[in-house]
């Protein structure tokens, strides 16, 4: 299933992704640091959503209390709770 999440407090405005059988695919960030976010999307492709959450949740960007990876963790958590 495809999910879309409107981010809060980061440069990327939203994140879209698919979760199939608990596995993350097709992650796309709209805005933000293009190369870094493409790299993150490629690195997590095919990983279990729970593993991605564990690795990136709580990551901060400079002085901000969140980051694009942290927002991805929140988006994944929301998607997993919707799917239950």
C-alpha positions as a Markdown table, in Angstrom:
| # | Residue | x | y | z |
|---|---|---|---|---|
| 1 | Unk | 0.0 | 0.0 | 0.0 |
| 2 | Unk | 1.2 | 3.5 | -0.8 |
| 3 | Unk | 1.4 | 6.1 | 2.0 |
| 4 | Unk | 2.0 | 9.8 | 2.0 |
| 5 | Unk | 3.1 | 11.8 | 5.0 |
| 6 | Unk | 3.3 | 15.6 | 5.4 |
| 7 | Unk | 6.4 | 16.3 | 7.3 |
| 8 | Unk | 6.8 | 18.8 | 10.2 |
| 9 | Unk | 9.9 | 20.9 | 11.0 |
| 10 | Unk | 12.1 | 19.8 | 8.1 |
| 11 | Unk | 13.1 | 20.9 | 4.6 |
| 12 | Unk | 11.3 | 18.1 | 2.9 |
| 13 | Unk | 7.6 | 18.8 | 2.5 |
| 14 | Unk | 6.3 | 15.2 | 2.3 |
| 15 | Unk | 7.4 | 11.6 | 2.1 |
| 16 | Unk | 5.7 | 8.9 | 0.0 |
| 17 | Unk | 6.5 | 5.2 | 0.3 |
| 18 | Unk | 5.0 | 1.7 | 0.0 |
| 19 | Unk | 4.9 | -0.9 | 2.7 |
| 20 | Unk | 4.2 | -4.5 | 1.5 |
| 21 | Unk | 4.3 | -7.3 | 4.1 |
| 22 | Unk | 6.1 | -5.0 | 6.5 |
| 23 | Unk | 8.8 | -4.1 | 3.9 |
| 24 | Unk | 9.6 | -0.5 | 2.8 |
| 25 | Unk | 9.8 | 0.3 | -0.9 |
| 26 | Unk | 9.7 | 3.2 | -3.3 |
| 27 | Unk | 10.6 | 5.9 | -0.7 |
| 28 | Unk | 10.5 | 9.4 | -2.2 |
| 29 | Unk | 11.1 | 12.7 | -0.3 |
| 30 | Unk | 9.7 | 15.9 | -1.8 |
| 31 | Unk | 12.2 | 18.7 | -1.2 |
| 32 | Unk | 15.1 | 18.6 | 1.3 |
| 33 | Unk | 18.7 | 17.6 | 0.6 |
| 34 | Unk | 18.2 | 15.8 | -2.6 |
| 35 | Unk | 21.4 | 13.6 | -2.7 |
| 36 | Unk | 21.3 | 12.7 | 1.0 |
| 37 | Unk | 17.6 | 11.8 | 0.9 |
| 38 | Unk | 18.0 | 9.7 | -2.3 |
| 39 | Unk | 20.8 | 7.9 | -0.5 |
| 40 | Unk | 18.7 | 7.2 | 2.5 |
| 41 | Unk | 15.9 | 6.0 | 0.3 |
| 42 | Unk | 18.2 | 3.6 | -1.5 |
| 43 | Unk | 19.7 | 2.3 | 1.7 |
| 44 | Unk | 16.4 | 1.4 | 3.3 |
| 45 | Unk | 14.8 | -0.1 | 0.1 |
| 46 | Unk | 13.7 | -3.6 | 1.0 |
| 47 | Unk | 14.2 | -3.3 | 4.7 |
| 48 | Unk | 11.6 | -4.1 | 7.3 |
| 49 | Unk | 9.8 | -1.0 | 8.5 |
| 50 | Unk | 10.5 | -1.8 | 12.1 |
| 51 | Unk | 14.2 | -2.0 | 11.4 |
| 52 | Unk | 14.2 | 1.4 | 9.6 |
| 53 | Unk | 12.3 | 3.0 | 12.5 |
| 54 | Unk | 14.8 | 1.6 | 15.0 |
| 55 | Unk | 17.8 | 3.0 | 13.0 |
| 56 | Unk | 16.6 | 6.5 | 12.2 |
| 57 | Unk | 14.1 | 7.5 | 14.9 |
| 58 | Unk | 15.4 | 10.4 | 17.0 |
| 59 | Unk | 18.0 | 11.6 | 14.5 |
| 60 | Unk | 18.3 | 15.3 | 14.7 |
| 61 | Unk | 19.3 | 17.9 | 12.0 |
| 62 | Unk | 21.5 | 20.5 | 13.5 |
| 63 | Unk | 19.6 | 22.5 | 16.2 |
| 64 | Unk | 16.2 | 21.1 | 15.1 |
| 65 | Unk | 14.5 | 18.5 | 17.3 |
| 66 | Unk | 13.8 | 16.3 | 14.3 |
| 67 | Unk | 15.2 | 15.5 | 10.8 |
| 68 | Unk | 14.0 | 14.0 | 7.5 |
| 69 | Unk | 15.0 | 10.5 | 8.7 |
| 70 | Unk | 13.2 | 11.1 | 12.0 |
| 71 | Unk | 10.1 | 12.2 | 10.1 |
| 72 | Unk | 10.4 | 9.1 | 8.0 |
| 73 | Unk | 10.3 | 7.0 | 11.2 |
| 74 | Unk | 7.2 | 8.8 | 12.3 |
| 75 | Unk | 5.6 | 8.3 | 8.9 |
| 76 | Unk | 6.4 | 4.5 | 9.0 |
| 77 | Unk | 5.0 | 4.2 | 12.6 |
| 78 | Unk | 1.8 | 5.9 | 11.4 |
| 79 | Unk | 1.5 | 3.7 | 8.4 |
| 80 | Unk | 2.1 | 0.5 | 10.5 |
| 81 | Unk | -0.5 | 1.6 | 13.0 |
| 82 | Unk | -3.0 | 2.3 | 10.2 |
| 83 | Unk | -2.4 | -1.1 | 8.7 |
| 84 | Unk | -3.3 | -2.9 | 11.9 |
